[in-house]
């Protein structure tokens, strides 16, 4: 603004020595410049921001904040509690602090921010929200457009993202805090299960993939499955104290929480490991529920160990604390030698740098990561495969019906990035999906979508890895591909198709 005032003064001096015939164009040019600056210092509205995001995604392009200009990023930061996440490093692969010398880059960026924010009068503690322990990431509170403009010109920044911006909230007008959630229960139709010794119910969908026959060779013993979701219920004994029940024995269940339920970005107190949504309980059930003697549904890998993380409030990763909670869960599981498989039936409409870094961190540690291809909601029905299933480091799964031809479930996404499919819905009947344990003790429920397909595939992978404990994740993944319908080719919409679990473990 000082520069504008100086220009205005120079113009006024010039008016005294030039003819009136030259006044108009000079004033008009100044007004145009002033107008541009005022527009740039006025943030875009959430409607305008979302329109740009939707325009990109609807054209089947990946939306990346890194491709946006300073005004777009700053505007979203303004509407996102002023939180800006910065991934730094010497190159795009320099994300892991253990193998990085990027601390100098971080210090330089913090100095740059301090020199601009609040006219250079702010202390680091005024704007530095958090520094990740494992990854080259800092979270800062940004107010000035000039700060974003300056950061975009700096070397050593892999990405900058307005982590507090809630696309979903501004798109639908609601937080949809219950997305994918539910505590309900349903009486199972007798045609949707088969009772096996010592009294467990095997979901009809398992037979579509020869899972019961695969149990003659492997039940998942010795393999840890990490489930990152909304947590695990404390109210169903089979997923807690009776995790070893019936034919399930010698294994353990552990529960952790990394999600912070707070609007305050500096808050670091998690709200514990318990599921407050219901979705996480369903996913852990289909993957690992015990082969019980209580007449309840059994999971795919009923002798696998379970490590459950409450990393998010619901299935849509639309907020700073949810994205941070999921990333922290990924790095924690990545550092556990007892965890082989990670299942994530959660996602977002576009990529998130922090989670991308965390996925790569866990992938580099030999974890086989399964992610849901997408389940349609009120605002994602025009999207193909969602993030992080869209990443090459994850294995993308979607659900199909039991039709005699490939057909995605009523609410399932499909696309070229899908790797596998799981039958999880009766053709023409969207309510007849996979039977699972309910949130409450002694109750059952149905669950569908790409979510249950993902957890089912994670369970099959555990069966294979238990059968071949010395194998790498690449060998396990190749065996899954070899046992699927379309191998050695890949279908343009359904990947390698349905997996035959019996063939996979033989």
C-alpha positions as CSV (number, residue, x, y, z in Angstrom):
1,X,0.0,0.0,0.0
2,X,3.0,2.3,0.7
3,X,4.1,1.8,-3.0
4,X,0.6,2.8,-4.2
5,X,0.7,6.0,-2.1
6,X,4.1,6.9,-3.6
7,X,2.8,6.3,-7.1
8,X,-0.2,8.5,-6.4
9,X,2.1,11.3,-5.1
10,X,4.2,11.1,-8.2
11,X,1.1,11.2,-10.4
12,X,-0.1,14.4,-8.6
13,X,3.3,16.1,-9.2
14,X,3.2,15.1,-12.8
15,X,-0.3,16.7,-13.2
16,X,1.3,20.1,-12.7
17,X,3.7,19.8,-15.7
18,X,1.7,17.9,-18.3
19,X,-1.3,18.8,-20.3
20,X,-4.9,17.8,-19.2
21,X,-5.2,15.7,-22.3
22,X,-2.8,13.2,-20.8
23,X,-4.5,13.0,-17.4
24,X,-7.2,10.4,-18.1
25,X,-5.1,7.4,-19.1
26,X,-2.7,7.9,-16.2
27,X,-5.5,8.0,-13.6
28,X,-7.3,5.1,-15.3
29,X,-4.2,2.9,-15.2
30,X,-3.7,3.7,-11.5
31,X,-7.3,2.8,-10.7
32,X,-7.0,-0.5,-12.6
33,X,-3.8,-1.4,-10.6
34,X,-5.4,-0.4,-7.3
35,X,-8.5,-2.5,-8.2
36,X,-6.3,-5.6,-8.9
37,X,-4.5,-5.2,-5.5
38,X,-7.8,-4.9,-3.6
39,X,-9.1,-8.0,-5.3
40,X,-6.0,-9.9,-4.4
41,X,-6.2,-8.9,-0.8
42,X,-9.9,-10.0,-0.6
43,X,-10.0,-13.8,-0.1
44,X,-12.1,-16.0,-2.5
45,X,-15.3,-17.2,-1.0
46,X,-15.6,-21.0,-0.1
47,X,-18.1,-21.2,-3.0
48,X,-15.5,-19.9,-5.4
49,X,-12.8,-22.2,-4.0
50,X,-14.9,-25.3,-4.2
51,X,-15.9,-24.4,-7.8
52,X,-12.3,-24.5,-8.8
53,X,-11.8,-27.8,-7.0
54,X,-14.9,-29.3,-8.6
55,X,-13.9,-28.0,-12.0
56,X,-10.6,-29.8,-11.8
57,X,-12.0,-33.1,-10.4
58,X,-14.9,-33.2,-12.8
59,X,-12.5,-33.1,-15.7
60,X,-10.9,-36.2,-14.2
61,X,-7.7,-34.4,-13.2
62,X,-6.1,-34.8,-9.8
63,X,-6.6,-31.7,-7.7
64,X,-3.4,-30.6,-6.0
65,X,-3.0,-27.5,-3.9
66,X,0.6,-27.2,-5.2
67,X,-0.9,-26.3,-8.6
68,X,-2.8,-23.4,-7.2
69,X,-1.6,-19.8,-7.0
70,X,-0.9,-17.8,-3.8
71,X,-4.3,-16.2,-3.7
72,X,-6.2,-19.5,-3.9
73,X,-4.1,-21.1,-1.2
74,X,-4.3,-18.1,1.0
75,X,-8.0,-17.8,0.6
76,X,-8.5,-21.4,1.6
77,X,-6.2,-20.8,4.6
78,X,-8.3,-17.9,5.7
79,X,-11.4,-20.1,5.6
80,X,-9.5,-23.0,7.3
81,X,-8.6,-21.6,10.7
82,X,-5.5,-20.0,9.1
83,X,-3.7,-23.4,9.2
84,X,-1.1,-24.0,6.5
85,X,0.8,-27.3,6.3
86,X,4.2,-27.2,4.7
87,X,6.0,-30.3,3.5
88,X,9.7,-29.4,3.1
89,X,12.8,-31.2,1.8
90,X,15.5,-31.2,-0.9
91,X,13.2,-33.0,-3.3
92,X,9.8,-34.7,-3.4
93,X,11.2,-37.9,-1.9
94,X,12.8,-36.1,1.0
95,X,10.0,-36.6,3.5
96,X,11.5,-38.8,6.2
97,X,13.5,-37.1,8.9
98,X,15.5,-40.2,9.5
99,X,17.2,-40.0,6.1
100,X,17.1,-36.2,5.6
101,X,19.3,-33.2,6.1
102,X,16.4,-30.8,5.6
103,X,16.4,-29.2,9.1
104,X,18.2,-26.1,7.6
105,X,15.3,-25.7,5.1
106,X,12.8,-25.8,8.0
107,X,14.7,-23.2,10.0
108,X,15.0,-20.9,6.9
109,X,11.2,-21.2,6.2
110,X,10.4,-20.4,9.8
111,X,12.6,-17.3,9.6
112,X,10.9,-16.2,6.4
113,X,7.5,-16.5,8.0
114,X,8.6,-14.6,11.1
115,X,10.0,-11.8,9.0
116,X,6.6,-11.2,7.3
117,X,3.7,-12.2,9.6
118,X,2.4,-9.4,11.6
119,X,4.9,-7.0,10.1
120,X,7.8,-9.2,11.4
121,X,6.6,-8.7,15.0
122,X,5.6,-12.3,15.8
123,X,7.6,-14.8,17.7
124,X,7.9,-18.4,16.3
125,X,5.5,-19.6,19.1
126,X,2.9,-17.3,17.8
127,X,2.6,-19.1,14.4
128,X,4.3,-22.5,14.7
129,X,1.5,-24.9,15.5
130,X,3.3,-28.2,15.2
131,X,6.4,-30.0,13.9
132,X,6.0,-33.6,12.9
133,X,8.2,-36.0,14.7
134,X,8.8,-38.4,11.8
135,X,8.1,-36.4,8.7
136,X,9.4,-33.2,7.2
137,X,6.3,-31.3,7.9
138,X,5.4,-28.2,9.9
139,X,2.0,-26.6,10.5
140,X,1.8,-22.8,10.8
141,X,-0.8,-20.2,11.4
142,X,-0.8,-17.8,8.4
143,X,-2.6,-14.5,8.2
144,X,-0.9,-12.5,5.5
145,X,-1.2,-13.1,1.7
146,X,2.4,-11.8,1.4
147,X,3.6,-14.8,3.5
148,X,2.1,-17.3,1.1
149,X,3.5,-15.3,-1.9
150,X,6.9,-15.4,-0.4
151,X,6.8,-19.1,0.5
152,X,5.9,-20.0,-3.0
153,X,9.1,-18.4,-4.2
154,X,11.3,-20.3,-1.7
155,X,13.3,-23.4,-2.5
156,X,12.8,-26.6,-0.4
157,X,9.0,-26.6,-0.2
158,X,7.5,-29.9,-1.5
159,X,3.9,-28.7,-1.0
160,X,1.8,-26.1,0.9
161,X,-1.8,-27.0,1.8
162,X,-4.5,-25.2,3.7
163,X,-5.0,-28.2,6.1
164,X,-7.9,-26.6,8.0
165,X,-10.0,-25.9,4.9
166,X,-13.1,-28.1,4.9
167,X,-14.2,-28.8,1.4
168,X,-17.0,-31.0,2.5
169,X,-18.5,-28.4,4.9
170,X,-18.5,-25.7,2.3
171,X,-19.8,-28.0,-0.4
172,X,-22.8,-29.4,1.5
173,X,-23.4,-26.8,4.2
174,X,-23.0,-29.4,6.9
175,X,-20.0,-31.1,8.6
176,X,-21.6,-34.5,7.9
177,X,-19.9,-35.6,11.2
178,X,-21.7,-38.9,10.9
179,X,-20.5,-39.8,7.4
180,X,-20.3,-43.5,7.3
181,X,-21.4,-43.8,10.9
182,X,-24.1,-45.8,12.6
183,X,-24.7,-47.8,15.8
184,X,-27.6,-49.8,14.4
185,X,-28.1,-53.5,14.3
186,X,-30.0,-55.8,12.0
187,X,-31.3,-59.4,12.2
188,X,-29.5,-61.4,9.6
189,X,-31.4,-63.1,6.9
190,X,-30.9,-66.9,7.1
191,X,-29.8,-66.9,3.5
192,X,-26.9,-64.5,4.2
193,X,-24.8,-66.8,6.4
194,X,-23.8,-70.4,7.0
195,X,-23.2,-71.6,10.6
196,X,-19.9,-73.5,11.1
197,X,-18.2,-75.0,14.2
198,X,-18.1,-74.0,16.9
199,X,-21.1,-71.9,16.2
200,X,-19.9,-68.9,14.2
201,X,-21.8,-67.4,11.2
202,X,-19.8,-67.2,8.0
203,X,-21.0,-64.3,5.8
204,X,-22.3,-65.3,2.4
205,X,-19.8,-63.0,0.7
206,X,-16.9,-65.1,2.1
207,X,-18.0,-68.1,-0.1
208,X,-17.8,-65.9,-3.2
209,X,-14.1,-65.8,-2.6
210,X,-13.5,-69.3,-1.2
211,X,-12.4,-67.9,2.1
212,X,-13.9,-70.8,4.2
213,X,-11.9,-73.3,2.1
214,X,-8.8,-71.2,2.5
215,X,-9.1,-71.7,6.3
216,X,-7.9,-75.3,5.8
217,X,-4.5,-73.8,5.0
218,X,-4.4,-70.5,6.9
219,X,-6.3,-68.5,9.5
220,X,-4.0,-65.5,9.8
221,X,-2.0,-66.6,12.8
222,X,1.1,-64.5,13.5
223,X,0.1,-61.6,11.2
224,X,-0.8,-58.2,12.6
225,X,-3.5,-56.2,10.8
226,X,-3.6,-52.5,11.5
227,X,-6.9,-50.9,10.9
228,X,-7.0,-47.1,10.7
229,X,-10.5,-45.9,11.0
230,X,-12.9,-44.5,13.7
231,X,-11.7,-46.8,16.4
232,X,-13.1,-50.0,18.0
233,X,-16.2,-50.3,20.2
234,X,-15.7,-51.0,23.9
235,X,-19.2,-52.5,24.0
236,X,-18.7,-55.8,22.1
237,X,-16.9,-58.4,24.1
238,X,-15.8,-60.4,21.0
239,X,-13.6,-57.5,19.9
240,X,-12.3,-56.9,23.4
241,X,-11.9,-59.4,26.3
242,X,-13.2,-62.3,24.3
243,X,-11.1,-61.7,21.2
244,X,-9.8,-65.2,21.8
245,X,-13.0,-67.2,21.6
246,X,-14.0,-70.5,20.0
247,X,-11.5,-71.4,17.4
248,X,-9.6,-68.1,17.8
249,X,-6.7,-68.3,20.2
250,X,-3.1,-67.1,21.0
251,X,-3.6,-63.6,19.5
252,X,-4.0,-60.1,20.8
253,X,-6.1,-56.9,20.1
254,X,-4.6,-53.5,20.9
255,X,-6.4,-50.1,20.7
256,X,-4.9,-46.7,20.2
257,X,-6.1,-43.2,19.4
258,X,-4.4,-40.5,17.4
259,X,-7.5,-38.3,16.6
260,X,-7.8,-35.0,18.5
261,X,-11.5,-33.9,18.8
262,X,-10.9,-30.2,19.1
263,X,-11.4,-27.1,17.0
264,X,-8.2,-25.6,18.5
265,X,-5.2,-26.5,16.2
266,X,-2.7,-26.4,19.0
267,X,-4.6,-29.1,20.9
268,X,-2.8,-32.4,21.1
269,X,-5.0,-34.4,23.5
270,X,-6.6,-37.3,21.8
271,X,-10.1,-38.5,22.7
272,X,-9.0,-42.1,23.1
273,X,-9.2,-45.4,21.1
274,X,-12.9,-46.1,21.4
275,X,-15.2,-45.9,18.3
276,X,-17.7,-43.1,18.4
277,X,-19.0,-43.7,15.0
278,X,-19.5,-47.4,14.4
279,X,-17.6,-47.7,11.1
280,X,-14.3,-48.7,12.6
281,X,-16.0,-51.5,14.5
282,X,-17.5,-52.9,11.4
283,X,-14.1,-52.9,9.6
284,X,-12.2,-54.6,12.4
285,X,-15.0,-57.2,12.6
286,X,-15.0,-58.2,9.0
287,X,-11.2,-58.5,9.0
288,X,-10.6,-60.2,12.4
289,X,-13.7,-61.1,14.4
290,X,-13.2,-64.5,16.2
291,X,-14.5,-67.8,15.0
292,X,-16.8,-67.8,18.0
293,X,-19.2,-70.1,19.7
294,X,-21.8,-67.4,20.2
295,X,-23.6,-67.5,16.9
296,X,-22.0,-64.2,15.7
297,X,-20.3,-63.4,12.4
298,X,-16.7,-64.4,12.0
299,X,-13.9,-62.4,10.3
300,X,-11.7,-63.3,7.4
301,X,-8.4,-63.7,9.4
302,X,-9.9,-64.9,12.6
303,X,-6.5,-65.8,14.2
304,X,-4.7,-62.6,13.1
305,X,-3.7,-60.0,15.6
306,X,-5.6,-56.7,15.5
307,X,-4.1,-53.2,16.1
308,X,-6.9,-50.6,15.9
309,X,-6.3,-46.9,15.5
310,X,-8.9,-44.2,16.0
311,X,-7.4,-41.8,13.6
312,X,-10.5,-40.0,12.4
313,X,-13.9,-38.9,13.4
314,X,-15.7,-40.4,10.4
315,X,-14.8,-41.8,6.9
316,X,-14.2,-38.4,5.3
317,X,-10.8,-36.9,6.0
318,X,-12.0,-33.3,5.8
319,X,-10.2,-31.5,8.6
320,X,-6.8,-30.8,10.1
321,X,-7.0,-33.1,13.1
322,X,-8.4,-36.0,11.1
323,X,-5.7,-35.7,8.5
324,X,-3.1,-35.5,11.2
325,X,-4.6,-38.4,13.2
326,X,-4.5,-40.7,10.2
327,X,-0.9,-39.7,9.3
328,X,0.2,-40.3,12.9
329,X,-1.4,-43.7,12.9
330,X,0.3,-44.7,9.6
331,X,3.8,-43.7,10.9
332,X,3.1,-45.6,14.2
333,X,2.0,-48.8,12.3
334,X,4.9,-48.4,9.9
335,X,7.3,-48.7,12.8
336,X,5.8,-51.9,14.2
337,X,7.5,-55.1,13.1
338,X,4.4,-57.2,14.1
339,X,2.2,-55.3,11.6
340,X,2.2,-56.6,8.0
341,X,-1.1,-55.3,6.6
342,X,-2.8,-51.9,7.0
343,X,-6.5,-51.4,6.1
344,X,-7.9,-47.9,5.5
345,X,-11.6,-47.7,4.6
346,X,-11.5,-43.9,4.7
347,X,-10.5,-41.2,2.2
348,X,-10.9,-37.8,0.7
349,X,-11.9,-36.3,-2.6
350,X,-8.4,-35.1,-3.4
351,X,-4.9,-35.8,-2.1
352,X,-3.5,-34.7,1.2
353,X,0.3,-34.1,1.4
354,X,0.7,-35.2,5.0
355,X,-1.1,-38.5,4.5
356,X,0.7,-39.1,1.2
357,X,4.0,-38.7,3.1
358,X,2.8,-41.1,5.9
359,X,1.6,-43.7,3.4
360,X,5.0,-43.6,1.7
361,X,6.7,-43.9,5.1
362,X,4.7,-47.1,6.0
363,X,5.1,-48.5,2.5
364,X,8.9,-48.1,2.6
365,X,8.8,-50.2,5.8
366,X,7.3,-53.1,4.0
367,X,3.6,-52.7,4.9
368,X,0.9,-53.8,2.5
369,X,-1.6,-50.9,2.5
370,X,-5.2,-51.4,1.3
371,X,-7.4,-48.4,0.7
372,X,-11.1,-48.0,-0.2
373,X,-11.7,-46.9,-3.8
374,X,-14.7,-44.8,-2.8
375,X,-18.2,-45.0,-1.6
376,X,-20.6,-42.4,-3.0
377,X,-22.0,-39.7,-0.8
378,X,-24.0,-36.6,-1.6
379,X,-20.9,-34.8,-3.0
380,X,-18.5,-37.5,-4.3
381,X,-20.7,-39.3,-6.8
382,X,-18.9,-37.6,-9.7
383,X,-15.4,-38.7,-8.5
384,X,-13.5,-41.8,-9.6
385,X,-11.1,-43.5,-7.2
386,X,-10.6,-41.4,-4.1
387,X,-7.4,-40.6,-2.1
388,X,-5.4,-42.4,-0.8
389,X,-6.6,-45.4,-2.9
390,X,-5.5,-43.3,-5.9
391,X,-1.8,-43.6,-4.8
392,X,0.5,-46.1,-6.4
393,X,1.8,-47.0,-2.9
394,X,-1.7,-48.3,-1.9
395,X,-3.8,-51.2,-3.1
396,X,-7.2,-49.9,-4.2
397,X,-10.3,-52.0,-3.6
398,X,-13.9,-51.6,-4.5
399,X,-17.1,-53.6,-4.1
400,X,-19.2,-55.5,-6.7
401,X,-22.4,-57.4,-6.7
402,X,-22.9,-61.1,-7.1
403,X,-24.2,-60.7,-10.6
404,X,-22.8,-63.2,-13.2
405,X,-21.0,-60.2,-14.8
406,X,-18.9,-57.4,-13.1
407,X,-21.1,-54.7,-11.7
408,X,-20.1,-52.2,-9.0
409,X,-22.2,-52.0,-5.9
410,X,-24.9,-49.4,-5.8
411,X,-22.6,-46.9,-4.0
412,X,-19.1,-48.1,-5.1
413,X,-16.6,-46.2,-7.2
414,X,-14.6,-47.8,-10.0
415,X,-11.8,-46.8,-12.3
416,X,-8.4,-47.5,-13.7
417,X,-6.7,-47.2,-10.3
418,X,-8.7,-50.1,-8.8
419,X,-6.6,-53.2,-8.1
420,X,-9.1,-55.7,-6.7
421,X,-12.8,-56.2,-6.2
422,X,-14.9,-58.0,-3.5
423,X,-18.4,-59.3,-3.8
424,X,-20.3,-57.6,-1.0
425,X,-23.9,-57.0,-2.3
426,X,-26.7,-59.1,-3.6
427,X,-27.4,-58.0,-7.1
428,X,-30.5,-55.7,-7.1
429,X,-30.7,-55.6,-3.3
430,X,-28.5,-52.9,-1.8
431,X,-29.4,-53.8,1.8
432,X,-28.2,-57.4,1.5
433,X,-24.5,-56.9,2.0
434,X,-21.8,-58.4,4.3
435,X,-22.9,-59.6,7.8
436,X,-20.7,-58.3,10.6
437,X,-20.6,-57.8,14.4
438,X,-22.6,-54.8,15.6
439,X,-21.3,-52.1,17.9
440,X,-23.1,-53.7,20.8
441,X,-22.6,-57.1,22.4
442,X,-24.7,-60.0,21.0
443,X,-25.9,-58.0,18.0
444,X,-25.3,-58.2,14.3
445,X,-25.4,-55.8,11.3
446,X,-24.8,-55.5,7.6
447,X,-22.1,-53.3,6.0
448,X,-21.4,-52.5,2.4
449,X,-19.5,-50.3,0.0
450,X,-15.8,-50.2,-0.9
451,X,-15.1,-50.0,2.9
452,X,-16.1,-53.6,3.6
453,X,-14.4,-54.7,0.4
454,X,-11.1,-53.2,1.6
455,X,-11.2,-54.8,5.0
456,X,-12.1,-58.2,3.5
457,X,-9.1,-58.0,1.1
458,X,-6.8,-57.0,4.0
459,X,-8.0,-60.2,5.8
460,X,-7.2,-62.3,2.7
461,X,-3.7,-60.8,2.5
462,X,-3.2,-61.8,6.2
463,X,-4.1,-65.4,5.3
464,X,-1.5,-65.4,2.5
465,X,1.2,-63.8,4.7
466,X,0.5,-66.2,7.5
467,X,0.8,-69.1,5.1
468,X,4.2,-67.7,3.8
469,X,5.6,-65.7,6.8
470,X,9.0,-65.1,5.1
471,X,7.5,-63.4,2.1
472,X,7.8,-59.7,1.3
473,X,4.8,-57.5,0.6
474,X,5.5,-57.7,-3.1
475,X,5.3,-61.5,-3.1
476,X,2.0,-61.4,-1.2
477,X,0.6,-58.8,-3.5
478,X,1.7,-60.8,-6.6
479,X,0.0,-64.0,-5.2
480,X,-3.2,-62.0,-4.7
481,X,-3.0,-60.8,-8.3
482,X,-2.3,-64.4,-9.6
483,X,-5.4,-65.7,-7.8
484,X,-7.7,-63.0,-9.3
485,X,-10.1,-63.3,-12.2
486,X,-8.4,-61.1,-14.8
487,X,-4.8,-62.0,-14.2
488,X,-2.4,-61.5,-15.9
489,X,-4.4,-58.6,-17.4
490,X,-5.9,-55.7,-15.6
491,X,-9.5,-54.6,-16.3
492,X,-9.9,-50.9,-17.0
493,X,-12.5,-50.4,-14.2
494,X,-12.1,-53.4,-11.9
495,X,-8.4,-54.1,-11.7
496,X,-7.5,-57.8,-11.4
497,X,-11.1,-58.5,-10.2
498,X,-12.3,-60.9,-7.6
499,X,-9.7,-62.8,-5.5
500,X,-9.9,-66.6,-5.0
501,X,-8.6,-66.9,-1.4
502,X,-8.2,-70.7,-1.7
503,X,-6.0,-70.3,-4.7
504,X,-4.0,-67.5,-3.0
505,X,-3.1,-69.6,0.0
506,X,-2.3,-72.9,-1.8
